[in-house]
């Protein structure tokens, strides 16, 4: 899905020297609305070409701008934490500490199947055993034993638990140990893991399946969490099909199915996916009627005849925070502030370029809105050389093999074959990378989070 009426990311490599210099010119990443939208005169003596002359933002700086925008929106929105049932809390961030509501374990329990024994061997074995979840038996006296299951409550005055494989009975039915018995062995004492009131996890912890299990064990039915930012996806383009094979110049929409689960992986609640035709008024209606915290558009971010994103943002008085990023693929991405609490991320229409936009602008924006901690940066050596752009960062799909990152083929802006097989994206500096050179890696949500939130 290529932005209509403009160069592709691959074509941009063939710009003349003057255009390349204009594209790679540094800026502070802040662009005000069109003066005409505010009724002011444009002081520029001659018009500039918006598709080649605007100032793109360096890739690391673009990510920082997205984080700062989210922090500002969070302060303005003043969203209260929410109480969420455990079965709906996966992927959220704790807004209050998780303090134990009970001792864990809440009573002395058996760590093994076997016998609870009291005093020295041999032991007379009671007829009735102790099962998990059943009321405990009367206290044991010296010389007594009782069959016990893992997790069952230990009878009072028990010395130890003798494992099933370490005991034998004689012809009189008495129990003997086949190895030494140490007092307290294979008993999980009450409060071994925590006592009531202990802090188990701090504010800011990502709710994973293990966190859900701990919360349930500690007595919780709900957790208090940061609410998800609401995101709406606007899929732009007359050329897109939602089913069947491409035909007559029409192509399948790859971004409509891909973006919602990816946005959920980044911490968002996707409220709607709307398809918008290549019509300026239709796009204006879609933008101005959205109540989402973050609006995501696909395509239309360049300067072709049906690329309406920039004009519509000027029309509604939005502030461009990032207008183009020095990254390949995905150069014509953008970030705009519509209101104090609402932002728009404009993704390029090419699928891999859109992924680049997600990880460059949407990820830091949504992660910060969700109060998730930033992932710790890490590097691995590249197994193979990677061709670089002369001036821009490149994001290249890789698979992780041992202690190396292996670059994948099919990494053109319109291709998804590489990213579909990838574990991460390698951040390749301008000029490229040689074999063995360390490269920063951006994990993909399903590879890094381990919590399946992109599929819930």
Beta strands, then each sheet from edge to edge (+ up, - down):
strand 1: 57-58
strand 2: 82-85
strand 3: 93-94
strand 4: 98-99
strand 5: 109-110
strand 6: 114-117
strand 7: 123-125
strand 8: 144-148
strand 9: 160-163
strand 10: 167-169
strand 11: 174-177
strand 12: 187-188
strand 13: 199-201
strand 14: 222-226
strand 15: 229-236
strand 16: 240-241
strand 17: 251-252
strand 18: 268-276
strand 19: 294-298
strand 20: 319-323
strand 21: 325-328
strand 22: 334-339
strand 23: 342-347
strand 24: 379-382
strand 25: 393-401
strand 26: 404-407
strand 27: 424-428
strand 28: 438-443
sheet 1: 1+ 21+ 25+ 26- 24- 28+ 27-
sheet 2: 2+ 14- 3+
sheet 3: 4+ 13-
sheet 4: 5+ 12-
sheet 5: 9+ 6- 8+ 7+ 11- 10+
sheet 6: 18+ 15+ 19+ 23+ 22- 20+
sheet 7: 16+ 17+
end
